Amino acid sequence: MAAGRAAADHSPSSAVLALIMAEKPLSAVDPALYPAGVPDGAGSSAVAWSAVIAGAVAAIALTLTLLALGSAFGLATVSPWPGVGAKPTTFTIGAGIWLIITQWLSAALGGYLAGRLRVRWHGLHTDEVFFRDTAHGFLTWAMATVLMAIVAVVAAALSNVPPPPVDALATRETIDAARKAAATFAGFTGLSLVIGAFIGSVSGAIGGRLRDRHP
């Protein structure tokens, strides 16, 4: 048993861990990045939640405004008469493009505000500052997206609108067209979210870079 315990203590993973611990403590900073040692205020939180919340609120407000404008433009092109107005496919593609534009603008605004309104980190390396600003922009987009999703789910759950009656005379072409329209809109929604995450992160880095030019 003693031999087995000794073999376990001298396993490759234990040897590597012991070597890492022997070189320098885990709390030590990289001397190549910080030759003067730990900067002042390094123990504070790396996330300025007040700036993230402010950016998320601004992004949600702009999203609601643009969605209202998009709904007005879309309803203006719809007609109850057959053969008049925009086709369902054209309407779906237009709505998807407007959704991408909405995400782009709202994420850019929220990320920029989060980067511009955060506290100034003194003594940090530019790589760490860039990462934190990018994270602030991403967190702003994520918070706004999650809050919008929660509101949409709660509103759908609390609504008392009965489901539309099933049309027994619906043809296979009609059902297939509805399926394709739903799939197209879902694809545009996913693409808009990906673009929003990227734009929010970049805008956070831009806002943070401008923030550091001021005291």
Buried (B, 14 or more C-beta within 10 A) or exposed (E): EEEEEEEEEEEEEEEEEEEEEEEEEEEEBEEEEBEEEEEEEBEEEEEBEEBBBBBBBBBBBBBBEBBEEBEEEBEEEEEEEEEEBBEBEEBBBBBBBBBBBBBBBBBBBBBBBBBBBBEBBEEBBEEBBBBBBBBBBBBBBBBBBEBBEEEEEEEEEEEEEEEEEEEEEEEEEEEEBEEEBEEBBEEBBEBBBEBBBBBBBBBBBBBBBEBBEEE
